[in-house]
Amino acid sequence: MTTLHPKASGPGGTPGGFGEFFLGLALVIAGGYWILNQVQVTGGSWTLYGYNAFGISLLPFLLGIGLLFYNGKSAAGWVLLGAGLIILFAGILSNLGIYWRSTSLFAALMMFGCLFAGLGLIAKALKTHG
């Protein structure tokens, strides 16, 4: 009967499973990369009632920066800066178009197969081996 040193435990605090864990991790990384590589992200224009709204969305951000350069403790400056960042972030996200590029069925099965096989191996590695 062998006992492991308390500090020599495997993934998840269980004995064994190092090989499965790292092989699973490699498969998850490869599959995830291939999947993300097939996704195309495009941007659209920021419009408000038919007019370009990007400049208007910058106003709170720029006013906040101006107030903070004038007085670094200005509460209004921090509020405007924070609101401006939220508006910019929301505007960028709301104008994104995300598309799956054409690929063969074999390539898609390989991508998702690697990802889910890796997740399965990682989950198996976390179980007690013995």
N, C-alpha and C positions, 0 to 999 in steps of 0.2 A: 504494500500500500504506500503510495507516494503522496506527500503533501506539498503543496506549493508554499513558498514563502509568502507572507501576507501582502507584500508589495509587488509580488510577481503574478498578479492576476491579469486575466485577459480583458477584452473589451467588455464594458458594462460591469466590471468587477467579478466576472465569471472566469473560471479556468479555461484555457484554450481559446481557439477561434481567431487567432491573430491573422492567419493566412486568409481565412474566409472574409474577415473584416476588410483587409487591405485590397483583396481582389474585388470585393463588392464596391469599395470606395472608388477604385480605378474604373470599374464599369459604370458607376453612377456619374462620375466626372466625364467620361467619354460620351456616354449617351446623352447627358445633359448638354454638353457642348454641341454635339451634332444636331440636337433638337433646336437649340437656340440659334444655331447657324442657319437653319432653314426658315427662321422667322424674319420677315422684312418689316421694318418700322419706317413709316413715312409721316411727315408733318403736314398739317394743313394751315390755312391762313386764319388768323384771329379776326373774326368779324362780329360786329354788333350792329344790328339793324342795317346790314349791308355795307357797313363801313369798316375799314381796317381798325381794329381795336388794340393793337399791340402797344402803341404809344400811350394810350390812356391807361393801360394796365401798369405802365411804368411809373405813373405819377406818384402814387403813395410811397413806393420804394424810394424814388429820388427825393421827395420831400422829407422822408424819414432820415435819409443820409444827410441832407442839408441841415436839418435840425440837430442831428447828433454831432456834426462837425462844429456847429455853433455852440451847443451845450451838450456834452456827453451824458449828462444826467437827465435829459429831457424825457419825461414819460411819454409825451406825444410823439417824440421822435422814435422811440422804441416801438410804440404801438404801430405807427405808420410803416416802419421798417418791417416789422413782423407781418403786418397785413399785406404789404407789398410782396413779400416773399411767398406768402400763401397764395395770393392772386396769381403770381407768375408761375408757381408750381402747378396750380390747378389749371391754368390756361394751357400750359405745355401738355399736361396729361389729357385734357379734354380734346386737344387737337391732334392727338396721335392716331394714326391708322396702323393696325397691326395685322399682317397678312402672312399666311403660310405659303411659302414658295412651292412651285411644282416639284415633285420628286417621285421617284418610282415607289411602288408598293414594297419592294424588297428593301430599299433604303429606309423607308419609314418603319418597317418591322424591325430592322436591325437597330435603329435609333431607340425605339421604345423598348425593344427586347433587352438591350444593354442596360437601359435605365432601370427597368423593373427587375431584371436578374440581379443587378447590383444591390437594389434595395432589399431583395429577398436574402441575399448573402449577408448583408449587414445585419438584418433582423436575426438570421440564424446564428451569426457570430455572437450575438448578445445573450443567447441562451446558454445554459450550463452545458459544458461538454464533459463527457466522462465515460 
